[in-house]
Amino acid sequence: MRQLLTVCCFVLLLRASVADQRTANVALQRATNAFNQGRLEEAEKQLDAAERADSKKPEVPNLRGVIFTTQKRYDEAGQQFNEALALDPKFYPAKLNLAEVKLLEGQYADAAQEYQALKEADPASETLDFKLVLCALLDGKPGKASGIVDLMMFPGKTPAYYYARAAIALQRGDKPTAQKYFENVKKYYSEEQCRYFAQSLKEVDLSLPTPSRPEKTPDPHSGDLQSSETGSK
């Protein structure tokens, strides 16, 4: 009878563990969706729920670190990414995000070193090439940045090449050339594919200002008395 009870307890614990993992996965997905929609408070709430259900998932502190990064809470973000790596030393997103924090903090040489280490493990990564270009540019090494781009695959699986070229043009003040790269990249890659690279440039102040429509003069005969009208580009 004691052996039967032991087996029953083990099965119950196993079922509880599986249920906790499912709960954590659902909460993590909800947190990811909320983050992508800009609902950061809801994202953090769901991350707390995921962590209560399963405290061993590196995705939880990693996403929390991403949230802190968007809020420019870089020290706290770094702590979260390190926590993710403590749970799983091979967790690639946290390694990439730690390098990103150093880049955003202006530690360009340190960030480049981190990206280069990742590059050795993933030599075909176009994203890492793009990040190394940004590090070189922002560290005042345009020649090195150009050399990296010259070795990038073209056309690539991602729009990294176009955004790297645009970054070089923007850094030297050549907005027309940058604009051409931004226009051409949309011919070959979807908006979803471009979003990450466009946001990366914006975060380091290497982007073109968003054009706005001129102010609309109200027509007193139409009954439209709004002072202005805005629209998307």
C-alpha positions in Angstrom: 0.0 0.0 0.0 2.8 2.4 0.9 4.4 1.7 -2.5 1.1 2.4 -4.3 0.8 5.7 -2.4 4.3 6.7 -3.4 3.5 6.0 -7.0 0.3 8.0 -6.8 2.1 10.9 -5.2 4.7 10.9 -8.0 2.1 10.9 -10.7 0.2 13.7 -9.0 3.4 15.7 -8.7 4.3 15.0 -12.4 0.9 16.1 -13.5 1.2 19.3 -11.4 4.6 20.0 -13.0 3.2 19.6 -16.5 0.2 21.8 -15.6 2.6 24.5 -14.3 4.6 24.4 -17.4 1.5 24.8 -19.5 0.4 27.7 -17.4 3.8 29.3 -17.6 3.9 28.9 -21.4 0.4 30.5 -21.8 1.4 33.4 -19.5 4.7 33.9 -21.4 2.9 34.0 -24.7 0.4 36.6 -23.4 3.3 38.6 -22.1 5.0 38.5 -25.5 1.8 39.6 -27.2 1.3 42.4 -24.7 4.9 43.6 -25.2 4.5 43.6 -29.0 1.4 45.7 -28.6 3.1 48.2 -26.3 1.2 47.2 -23.2 4.2 46.9 -21.0 2.4 46.9 -17.7 0.3 43.9 -18.8 3.4 42.2 -20.1 5.1 42.5 -16.7 1.9 41.2 -15.0 1.9 38.1 -17.3 5.6 37.6 -16.7 5.1 37.5 -13.0 2.4 34.8 -13.5 4.7 32.8 -15.7 7.5 33.0 -13.1 5.2 31.8 -10.4 4.2 28.8 -12.4 7.7 28.0 -13.6 10.7 29.8 -12.2 13.2 27.9 -14.4 12.3 29.4 -17.8 15.0 31.7 -19.1 12.5 33.3 -21.4 10.9 35.1 -18.5 13.8 37.2 -17.2 14.9 37.6 -20.8 11.6 39.3 -21.8 11.6 41.3 -18.6 15.1 42.5 -19.5 13.8 43.5 -23.0 11.1 45.5 -21.3 13.6 47.3 -19.1 15.8 48.0 -22.1 12.9 49.8 -23.9 12.5 51.8 -20.7 16.2 52.6 -20.7 16.6 50.8 -17.4 19.9 49.3 -18.6 21.4 48.2 -15.3 18.2 46.3 -14.4 18.0 44.9 -18.0 21.5 43.5 -17.7 20.7 41.8 -14.4 17.7 40.1 -16.0 19.7 38.9 -19.0 22.3 37.5 -16.6 19.6 35.8 -14.7 18.4 34.2 -17.9 21.9 32.9 -18.6 22.2 31.6 -15.0 19.2 29.4 -15.8 20.5 28.4 -19.2 24.1 29.4 -20.0 23.5 28.7 -23.7 20.4 30.9 -24.0 21.3 32.8 -27.2 18.7 35.6 -27.0 20.0 36.8 -23.6 23.6 36.8 -24.9 22.5 38.9 -27.8 20.5 41.3 -25.6 23.4 41.8 -23.2 25.5 43.0 -26.1 22.6 45.2 -27.1 22.6 46.9 -23.7 26.3 47.7 -24.0 25.7 49.2 -27.4 22.8 51.4 -26.2 24.9 52.5 -23.2 27.6 53.7 -25.6 30.1 51.0 -24.7 30.8 50.4 -28.4 34.1 48.5 -28.1 32.7 46.2 -25.4 29.5 45.6 -27.4 31.5 44.8 -30.5 33.5 42.3 -28.5 30.3 40.6 -27.4 28.9 40.5 -30.9 32.2 39.2 -32.3 32.1 36.3 -29.8 28.6 35.5 -30.9 29.7 35.7 -34.5 32.3 33.0 -34.0 29.5 30.7 -32.9 27.2 31.8 -35.6 29.4 33.0 -38.5 26.5 33.3 -41.0 24.5 35.7 -38.9 23.6 38.8 -40.9 22.1 40.4 -37.8 25.5 40.2 -36.0 27.2 41.7 -39.0 24.7 44.6 -38.9 25.3 45.1 -35.2 29.1 45.1 -35.8 28.6 47.8 -38.4 26.7 49.9 -35.9 29.4 49.5 -33.3 32.1 50.5 -35.7 30.2 53.5 -37.0 29.3 54.8 -33.5 32.9 54.2 -32.3 34.2 56.5 -35.1 35.5 53.8 -37.4 33.6 54.3 -40.7 36.3 52.5 -42.7 35.9 49.4 -40.5 32.1 49.6 -40.9 32.4 49.7 -44.7 34.7 46.8 -44.7 32.2 44.7 -42.8 29.4 45.6 -45.1 31.6 44.7 -48.2 31.9 41.2 -46.9 28.1 40.8 -46.1 26.1 38.5 -48.3 24.0 40.3 -51.0 21.3 39.6 -51.4 20.8 38.2 -48.0 18.1 36.3 -46.2 17.4 39.4 -44.1 17.4 43.1 -44.9 20.6 43.6 -42.8 22.7 44.7 -45.8 20.4 47.5 -46.8 20.1 48.9 -43.3 23.8 48.6 -42.8 24.4 50.6 -45.9 21.8 53.1 -44.9 23.5 53.5 -41.5 26.8 54.3 -43.1 25.1 56.9 -45.3 23.3 58.5 -42.4 26.4 58.7 -40.3 28.2 60.7 -43.0 25.1 62.9 -43.5 24.1 61.5 -46.9 20.3 61.3 -46.4 19.4 60.9 -50.1 21.5 57.7 -50.3 20.1 56.4 -47.1 16.6 57.1 -48.4 17.3 55.1 -51.5 18.3 52.1 -49.4 15.2 52.4 -47.3 13.0 52.5 -50.5 14.8 49.6 -52.2 14.7 47.3 -49.1 10.9 47.5 -49.2 10.8 46.0 -52.7 12.4 42.8 -51.5 11.5 42.4 -47.8 8.3 42.6 -45.8 7.6 45.2 -43.2 7.8 42.5 -40.6 11.3 41.5 -41.7 12.4 45.2 -41.7 11.0 46.2 -38.4 13.9 45.0 -36.2 16.5 46.7 -38.3 14.6 49.9 -38.6 14.1 50.0 -34.8 17.7 49.3 -34.2 18.7 52.4 -36.3 16.2 54.5 -34.5 17.5 53.5 -31.1 21.0 54.8 -31.9 19.6 58.0 -33.7 20.5 56.8 -37.2 17.2 57.2 -39.0 15.4 59.7 -41.2 12.7 61.9 -39.7 9.2 60.8 -40.4 7.6 63.2 -43.0 4.4 64.9 -41.9 1.6 66.2 -44.1 1.3 69.9 -44.5 -1.3 71.6 -42.5 -4.7 71.6 -44.2 -6.5 74.9 -44.5 -10.1 74.6 -43.4 -12.8 75.3 -46.1 -15.5 77.5 -44.5 -18.0 76.3 -47.1 -17.6 72.6 -46.4 -18.2 72.8 -42.7 -14.8 71.3 -42.0 -13.4 73.6 -39.3 -10.6 71.3 -38.1 -7.4 73.2 -37.9 -5.3 70.4 -39.2 -5.3 66.8 -40.5 -2.7 64.2 -39.9 -2.1 60.9 -41.7 0.4 58.2 -42.0 3.1 58.3 -44.5 
